C-alpha cells in the first residue's frame, strides 16, 4: 500500500534550497524526495541519542 502523504509548506533560506536542489539533481530525484530522505535519515532510531 502506498504511503499516505501530506503537503507541508516550508520556508528555507535561499542558499539551503539551492544546496538541496543540487543534491537532488546529483541523486536524480525531486527536491521533495531529497528532503524526505534527509529527514528520514536524521530521525532514524540509530541516529537518535538515548538519554
Secondary structure, DSSP 8 states (H G I E B T S, - for coil): -------------HHHHHHHHHHHHHTT--HHHHHHHHHHHHT-GGGS---
